[in-house]
């Protein structure tokens, strides 16, 4: 793209970057379910507009030379205003499919759904409706969020856990006894409850599955929001048995070393590092070291897990699953925001993918899709989604808690917390969930780049 053309496109940022100048929608202006123009279920785009950097991008951040093609769609099932419709749990890609979840954040009786997206067909379908699965009487608590990971076991089942919407509804008044571990079989379409309340009267916002040993690991939050108790638990799926449940559990995420089966976690960012080894059968033990752990990748073939610190720091880290050595490798931010809650690594272990601004604000940096080179320790933006979709569809992607990279490293799927109705309309600015499938050009998976400045 010529420099003059980029300057012209950069002018689109005027009036798009600062929330105060966004027109606020009046109640009732939004229609449900959200629809794309012309009744389409998906729109696909590719162009130089995805490579226009916003003001304030760090000078050492690179920008891709070749824009990706991007498929955009709204999640079905958003048939009424949520409080807000939002994504809080991490996703998984298996073969050519992407599995993700959204919820209405409502309590005591909320709705939360799991979806399957087919890359080849560019189609999405709802595969789990928690309210229909649980079939609880009126007046009983039903979860409005899935805050855990979605993971697939070697048995072919998807596993995940439920979480509250409002923090004031997981109480006796609503017959609350604890949240659920659930599984779904994509081939047969069967959905089952694995367990309710593995830690009694606790929600389950954090999880990871050992797909080989079929042990489900969770971090909990007390249903009583006045209590700040966080438990770590290990649940044997085959035996339907809690192996361990101990306090001072993982505050947000866990490192899973598939090669050893070990779990690592912190009770706070950079806090004491704990290790659980299923081979010993003993409770978790404290080990040396400290690491930022707001999110983590899966283990790479060369034995590393990459992690990221929480907001206010946003440092990227590398954890050696063989030696347990810890190394800080760079920073996640490319501009104003640094909060990352979903981090993905490509099959080679060379590239990390993420978007800063998980809880909102990613649009301040152009909703960047960032590729971090673990060898060169450099950051490159492969696409800026804002203000492209604001201009085309009236949608702003504000951040994400759920993304996954396809096993072949070609496609990054992202579930967005986003906005159709003006950023002042709802809490966090969220009102509508959308999904993008970002097809990364082969030349950008190791090719040369140009500087942002």
C-alpha positions as CSV (number, residue, x, y, z in Angstrom):
1,X,0.0,0.0,0.0
2,X,1.3,3.5,-0.8
3,X,2.1,5.7,2.2
4,X,-0.5,8.3,1.1
5,X,-3.2,5.7,0.9
6,X,-2.4,4.6,4.5
7,X,-2.6,8.1,5.7
8,X,-6.0,8.5,4.1
9,X,-7.2,5.3,5.7
10,X,-5.8,6.3,9.0
11,X,-8.1,9.3,8.9
12,X,-10.9,6.9,9.4
13,X,-9.8,6.8,13.1
14,X,-11.2,10.2,13.7
15,X,-14.4,9.7,15.7
16,X,-13.9,6.0,15.9
17,X,-11.2,5.7,18.6
18,X,-12.6,7.7,21.5
19,X,-15.8,6.3,23.1
20,X,-17.0,9.8,24.1
21,X,-17.7,10.7,20.4
22,X,-19.5,7.4,19.6
23,X,-23.2,7.9,19.1
24,X,-25.1,6.2,22.0
25,X,-28.0,4.0,21.0
26,X,-31.3,4.5,22.8
27,X,-32.9,1.5,24.5
28,X,-34.9,-0.5,22.0
29,X,-32.9,0.6,19.0
30,X,-31.0,-2.7,18.8
31,X,-32.9,-5.7,17.3
32,X,-32.4,-9.3,18.4
33,X,-31.1,-11.5,17.2
34,X,-28.3,-9.5,15.6
35,X,-28.3,-9.8,11.8
36,X,-25.8,-9.2,9.1
37,X,-26.7,-7.2,6.0
38,X,-28.7,-9.0,3.3
39,X,-29.7,-11.8,5.7
40,X,-26.2,-13.4,5.3
41,X,-24.9,-15.6,8.1
42,X,-21.2,-14.7,7.4
43,X,-19.3,-12.0,5.7
44,X,-15.8,-12.4,4.4
45,X,-13.3,-9.7,3.7
46,X,-9.7,-9.2,2.7
47,X,-7.9,-5.9,2.1
48,X,-5.3,-3.3,3.0
49,X,-7.6,-1.6,5.4
50,X,-6.8,-4.4,7.9
51,X,-3.2,-3.2,7.9
52,X,-3.8,0.4,8.9
53,X,-2.2,1.1,12.3
54,X,-3.9,3.4,14.8
55,X,-2.2,6.4,16.5
56,X,0.0,5.5,19.5
57,X,1.2,2.1,18.3
58,X,4.7,1.3,19.8
59,X,7.5,2.1,17.4
60,X,9.0,-1.4,17.6
61,X,5.8,-3.2,16.6
62,X,5.8,-4.6,13.1
63,X,2.9,-4.7,10.7
64,X,2.3,-7.6,8.3
65,X,2.8,-7.0,4.6
66,X,0.0,-9.2,3.4
67,X,-3.5,-8.8,4.9
68,X,-5.4,-11.9,6.0
69,X,-8.9,-12.9,4.9
70,X,-11.4,-12.7,7.7
71,X,-14.8,-14.3,8.1
72,X,-17.2,-12.5,10.5
73,X,-20.4,-13.7,12.0
74,X,-22.8,-13.2,14.9
75,X,-23.5,-16.0,17.3
76,X,-27.0,-17.4,17.0
77,X,-29.1,-17.7,20.2
78,X,-28.7,-14.0,21.1
79,X,-32.4,-13.6,20.8
80,X,-32.9,-11.0,23.5
81,X,-30.8,-8.3,25.3
82,X,-28.3,-10.0,27.6
83,X,-26.7,-8.4,30.7
84,X,-24.6,-8.4,28.6
85,X,-24.1,-11.2,26.0
86,X,-20.4,-12.0,26.6
87,X,-17.6,-14.5,26.4
88,X,-15.6,-15.4,29.5
89,X,-14.1,-18.8,28.8
90,X,-11.3,-20.0,26.6
91,X,-11.9,-22.0,23.4
92,X,-10.5,-25.0,21.5
93,X,-9.9,-25.9,17.8
94,X,-9.9,-29.5,16.8
95,X,-9.3,-30.4,13.1
96,X,-11.4,-27.9,11.1
97,X,-13.8,-27.2,13.9
98,X,-13.8,-24.4,16.6
99,X,-15.6,-24.8,19.9
100,X,-16.6,-21.8,22.0
101,X,-19.1,-20.6,24.5
102,X,-21.1,-17.4,25.3
103,X,-23.6,-16.5,28.0
104,X,-26.2,-13.9,28.9
105,X,-24.5,-13.0,32.3
106,X,-28.0,-13.1,33.9
107,X,-28.8,-14.6,37.3
108,X,-30.2,-16.5,39.0
109,X,-31.6,-18.2,35.9
110,X,-29.2,-17.5,33.1
111,X,-28.5,-19.0,29.7
112,X,-25.1,-20.2,28.4
113,X,-24.4,-22.0,25.2
114,X,-21.6,-23.9,23.4
115,X,-21.1,-23.8,19.7
116,X,-19.3,-25.6,16.9
117,X,-17.9,-23.6,13.9
118,X,-17.0,-25.5,10.7
119,X,-14.2,-23.8,8.9
120,X,-14.8,-25.5,5.6
121,X,-18.5,-24.7,5.6
122,X,-18.2,-21.3,7.3
123,X,-21.2,-22.3,9.4
124,X,-21.9,-22.3,13.1
125,X,-24.4,-24.3,15.2
126,X,-25.4,-24.4,18.8
127,X,-24.5,-27.8,20.4
128,X,-25.1,-27.3,24.1
129,X,-28.0,-25.4,25.8
130,X,-27.3,-25.6,29.5
131,X,-30.8,-24.7,30.6
132,X,-32.2,-27.5,28.5
133,X,-29.6,-29.9,29.8
134,X,-30.1,-29.1,33.5
135,X,-33.9,-29.0,33.4
136,X,-34.2,-27.3,36.9
137,X,-37.4,-26.1,38.4
138,X,-38.4,-22.4,38.2
139,X,-36.6,-20.4,40.9
140,X,-33.5,-22.5,40.9
141,X,-30.0,-21.2,40.0
142,X,-28.9,-21.8,36.4
143,X,-25.5,-20.6,35.2
144,X,-25.3,-17.6,32.9
145,X,-21.6,-18.1,32.0
146,X,-19.1,-20.7,31.0
147,X,-15.9,-19.2,32.4
148,X,-13.7,-22.3,32.1
149,X,-11.8,-23.6,29.2
150,X,-13.4,-26.0,26.7
151,X,-11.1,-29.0,26.1
152,X,-11.3,-32.2,24.3
153,X,-10.3,-35.6,25.8
154,X,-8.9,-38.6,24.1
155,X,-12.4,-40.1,24.5
156,X,-13.8,-37.6,22.0
157,X,-15.8,-35.6,24.5
158,X,-15.6,-31.9,25.1
159,X,-15.3,-30.9,28.7
160,X,-16.1,-27.6,30.4
161,X,-17.6,-26.1,33.6
162,X,-20.2,-23.6,34.5
163,X,-20.1,-20.3,36.4
164,X,-22.5,-17.7,37.7
165,X,-23.7,-14.5,36.0
166,X,-24.5,-12.2,39.0
167,X,-22.3,-12.7,42.0
168,X,-25.4,-12.5,44.3
169,X,-27.3,-15.5,43.1
170,X,-25.2,-18.5,44.2
171,X,-27.0,-18.8,47.5
172,X,-29.4,-21.0,49.4
173,X,-32.4,-18.9,48.3
174,X,-31.9,-20.2,44.8
175,X,-31.1,-23.8,45.8
176,X,-27.4,-23.4,45.0
177,X,-25.3,-26.4,45.9
178,X,-22.4,-25.9,43.4
179,X,-21.7,-25.6,39.7
180,X,-21.4,-28.3,37.1
181,X,-18.7,-30.1,35.1
182,X,-20.3,-31.0,31.7
183,X,-19.3,-32.9,28.7
184,X,-20.5,-33.0,25.1
185,X,-19.8,-35.5,22.3
186,X,-19.7,-33.7,19.0
187,X,-20.1,-36.8,16.9
188,X,-23.1,-38.3,18.6
189,X,-24.5,-35.0,19.9
190,X,-24.9,-36.3,23.4
191,X,-24.4,-34.0,26.4
192,X,-24.0,-35.2,29.9
193,X,-23.5,-33.9,33.5
194,X,-20.2,-35.2,34.8
195,X,-20.5,-33.8,38.3
196,X,-22.3,-31.1,40.3
197,X,-20.4,-29.2,43.0
198,X,-17.1,-31.1,43.0
199,X,-16.3,-28.3,45.6
200,X,-19.6,-27.8,47.3
201,X,-21.2,-24.4,46.9
202,X,-18.4,-23.2,44.7
203,X,-18.5,-21.9,41.1
204,X,-15.9,-23.1,38.6
205,X,-14.3,-20.2,36.7
206,X,-11.0,-21.9,35.9
207,X,-10.2,-25.3,34.4
208,X,-7.9,-27.4,32.2
209,X,-8.3,-31.0,31.2
210,X,-5.7,-33.7,31.1
211,X,-7.0,-35.4,27.9
212,X,-4.9,-38.5,28.3
213,X,-5.4,-39.3,32.0
214,X,-8.9,-37.8,31.9
215,X,-8.4,-35.7,35.0
216,X,-10.3,-32.5,35.1
217,X,-8.6,-29.7,37.0
218,X,-10.4,-26.7,38.4
219,X,-10.1,-23.5,40.2
220,X,-13.2,-22.4,42.1
221,X,-14.8,-19.3,43.6
222,X,-17.1,-19.5,46.6
223,X,-20.7,-19.0,45.8
224,X,-20.8,-16.5,48.7
225,X,-19.2,-13.5,47.1
226,X,-18.2,-12.2,50.5
227,X,-15.8,-15.1,50.8
228,X,-12.7,-14.9,48.7
229,X,-12.0,-18.7,49.0
230,X,-10.4,-20.2,45.9
231,X,-9.9,-24.0,45.8
232,X,-7.8,-26.2,43.5
233,X,-9.4,-29.5,42.7
234,X,-8.5,-32.6,40.7
235,X,-11.4,-34.7,39.5
236,X,-11.0,-38.2,38.0
237,X,-13.6,-38.4,35.2
238,X,-13.5,-42.2,34.8
239,X,-13.9,-42.9,38.5
240,X,-16.2,-39.8,39.0
241,X,-14.2,-39.0,42.1
242,X,-12.6,-35.9,43.6
243,X,-8.9,-36.7,44.0
244,X,-7.9,-33.5,45.8
245,X,-9.6,-30.2,46.9
246,X,-7.3,-27.7,48.6
247,X,-7.5,-23.9,49.4
248,X,-5.3,-21.2,47.8
249,X,-6.1,-22.5,44.4
250,X,-5.5,-20.9,40.9
251,X,-6.8,-17.4,40.7
252,X,-7.3,-17.4,37.0
253,X,-5.4,-20.0,34.9
254,X,-3.2,-23.1,35.1
255,X,-0.2,-24.4,33.3
256,X,-0.7,-28.0,32.0
257,X,2.3,-30.0,31.0
258,X,0.9,-32.8,28.9
259,X,4.3,-34.6,28.7
260,X,4.3,-35.1,32.5
261,X,0.7,-34.6,33.5
262,X,1.7,-32.0,36.0
263,X,-0.3,-28.9,36.8
264,X,1.2,-25.5,37.9
265,X,-0.7,-22.5,39.3
266,X,-0.5,-19.4,41.4
267,X,-2.9,-17.9,43.8
268,X,-2.1,-14.4,42.5
269,X,-0.1,-13.1,39.6
270,X,3.7,-13.7,40.3
271,X,2.6,-15.4,43.6
272,X,4.0,-18.6,45.0
273,X,4.1,-21.3,42.3
274,X,2.4,-24.6,43.1
275,X,2.8,-28.0,41.4
276,X,0.5,-30.9,41.3
277,X,1.8,-34.2,40.1
278,X,-0.8,-37.0,39.5
279,X,2.0,-39.6,39.6
280,X,2.5,-39.0,43.3
281,X,-1.1,-38.9,44.3
282,X,-0.2,-36.2,46.8
283,X,-1.7,-32.7,47.3
284,X,0.0,-29.7,45.4
285,X,3.4,-28.5,46.7
286,X,5.1,-25.2,46.5
287,X,8.1,-25.0,44.2
288,X,10.7,-22.3,43.5
289,X,10.0,-19.5,41.0
290,X,7.4,-17.0,40.1
291,X,5.6,-16.5,36.8
292,X,2.9,-14.2,35.4
293,X,-0.1,-16.5,34.8
294,X,-3.3,-14.8,33.6
295,X,-3.4,-17.1,30.6
296,X,-1.3,-19.9,29.1
297,X,-0.8,-21.9,25.9
298,X,-0.8,-25.6,25.5
299,X,2.6,-27.4,25.8
300,X,4.7,-27.2,22.6
301,X,6.6,-30.2,21.1
302,X,9.9,-28.9,22.4
303,X,8.5,-28.8,26.0
304,X,7.5,-25.1,26.6
305,X,4.3,-23.5,27.9
306,X,4.0,-19.7,27.3
307,X,2.1,-17.5,29.7
308,X,1.1,-13.9,30.1
309,X,0.8,-11.7,33.2
310,X,-2.4,-9.9,34.2
311,X,-3.3,-6.3,33.5
312,X,-0.9,-3.6,34.5
313,X,2.0,-5.7,33.5
314,X,1.2,-7.8,30.4
315,X,4.6,-9.6,30.3
316,X,5.1,-12.7,28.3
317,X,6.8,-15.7,29.9
318,X,8.2,-19.1,28.9
319,X,8.0,-22.1,31.2
320,X,10.2,-25.2,30.6
321,X,8.1,-28.2,31.5
322,X,11.3,-30.4,31.8
323,X,13.4,-28.3,34.0
324,X,10.7,-25.9,35.4
325,X,12.9,-23.0,34.5
326,X,11.1,-19.7,34.0
327,X,12.0,-16.8,31.7
328,X,10.4,-13.5,30.9
329,X,10.5,-13.1,27.1
330,X,8.8,-9.8,26.3
331,X,5.8,-7.6,26.6
332,X,2.3,-8.2,25.2
333,X,1.1,-4.7,24.6
334,X,1.5,-3.0,21.2
335,X,-0.1,0.2,22.3
336,X,-2.4,1.4,25.1
337,X,-3.8,-1.9,26.4
338,X,-2.0,-4.9,27.9
339,X,-4.7,-7.2,29.4
340,X,-4.6,-10.6,27.7
341,X,-6.7,-13.6,28.8
342,X,-6.4,-16.0,25.8
343,X,-3.0,-17.0,24.4
344,X,-2.4,-19.4,21.6
345,X,0.8,-21.0,20.2
346,X,1.3,-22.3,16.6
347,X,2.2,-26.0,16.0
348,X,5.9,-25.1,15.5
349,X,6.1,-23.3,18.8
350,X,7.5,-20.3,17.0
351,X,4.5,-17.9,17.1
352,X,2.1,-16.7,19.8
353,X,-1.2,-15.1,19.0
354,X,-3.4,-12.8,21.1
355,X,-5.3,-9.5,21.4
356,X,-4.7,-7.1,24.3
357,X,-7.7,-5.4,25.9
358,X,-9.6,-8.6,27.0
359,X,-12.0,-6.8,29.3
360,X,-12.7,-4.0,26.8
361,X,-10.6,-1.3,25.2
362,X,-8.9,-3.3,22.5
363,X,-10.4,-0.9,20.0
364,X,-8.0,1.8,21.4
365,X,-5.2,-0.1,19.7
366,X,-7.3,-1.0,16.6
367,X,-8.4,-4.4,17.9
368,X,-5.0,-5.8,16.9
369,X,-4.4,-9.5,16.1
370,X,-0.8,-9.8,17.4
371,X,1.8,-12.4,16.5
372,X,4.7,-12.7,18.9
373,X,7.8,-14.4,17.5
374,X,9.3,-16.5,20.3
375,X,12.6,-16.8,18.4
376,X,13.2,-13.1,17.6
377,X,11.2,-11.8,20.5
378,X,9.4,-9.4,18.3
379,X,5.7,-8.4,17.9
380,X,3.8,-8.1,14.7
381,X,0.2,-7.1,14.0
382,X,-1.3,-9.3,11.3
383,X,-4.6,-7.4,11.3
384,X,-6.4,-4.4,12.8
385,X,-10.2,-5.2,13.0
386,X,-11.2,-1.7,14.2
387,X,-12.5,0.6,12.7
388,X,-13.0,-1.7,9.7
389,X,-16.0,-3.5,11.2
390,X,-17.4,-0.4,12.7
391,X,-17.6,1.2,9.3
392,X,-18.9,-1.9,7.5
393,X,-21.2,-3.5,10.1
394,X,-21.5,-1.0,13.0
395,X,-19.7,-3.5,15.3
396,X,-16.7,-2.8,17.6
397,X,-14.7,-5.8,18.8
398,X,-13.8,-4.7,22.3
399,X,-11.9,-7.7,23.6
400,X,-11.9,-11.5,24.0
401,X,-11.5,-14.2,26.6
402,X,-11.8,-17.0,24.1
403,X,-9.6,-17.8,21.1
404,X,-7.9,-20.8,19.5
405,X,-5.5,-21.5,16.7
406,X,-6.3,-24.3,14.2
407,X,-4.0,-27.3,14.5
408,X,-2.4,-26.5,11.1
409,X,-1.6,-22.9,12.3
410,X,-3.5,-21.4,9.4
411,X,-6.6,-19.9,11.1
412,X,-7.0,-18.0,14.4
413,X,-10.6,-18.1,15.7
414,X,-11.7,-15.4,18.1
415,X,-14.9,-14.9,20.0
416,X,-15.5,-11.3,20.7
417,X,-17.0,-9.2,23.5
418,X,-18.4,-6.5,21.3
419,X,-20.7,-3.6,20.8
420,X,-23.5,-2.7,18.3
421,X,-25.3,-0.1,20.2
422,X,-22.9,2.6,21.3
423,X,-20.2,2.2,24.0
424,X,-22.2,3.8,26.7
425,X,-25.1,1.5,26.3
426,X,-24.1,-1.3,28.7
427,X,-21.7,-2.3,31.4
428,X,-18.2,-2.7,29.9
429,X,-19.6,-1.5,26.6
430,X,-20.5,-5.1,25.6
431,X,-23.8,-6.1,24.2
432,X,-23.3,-8.6,21.4
433,X,-20.9,-11.6,20.8
434,X,-19.4,-12.1,17.4
435,X,-16.8,-14.5,15.9
436,X,-14.0,-14.1,13.4
437,X,-12.0,-16.7,11.6
438,X,-8.7,-15.0,10.6
439,X,-6.9,-16.8,7.9
440,X,-3.2,-16.0,8.3
441,X,-1.3,-15.8,5.0
442,X,1.6,-18.3,4.7
443,X,4.0,-15.4,4.1
444,X,3.1,-14.0,7.5
445,X,4.0,-17.2,9.3
446,X,7.7,-16.5,9.2
447,X,8.0,-13.9,6.4
448,X,9.5,-10.4,6.5
449,X,7.6,-7.4,7.9
450,X,7.5,-3.6,7.7
451,X,7.8,-1.3,10.7
452,X,4.7,0.4,12.2
453,X,6.6,3.7,12.1
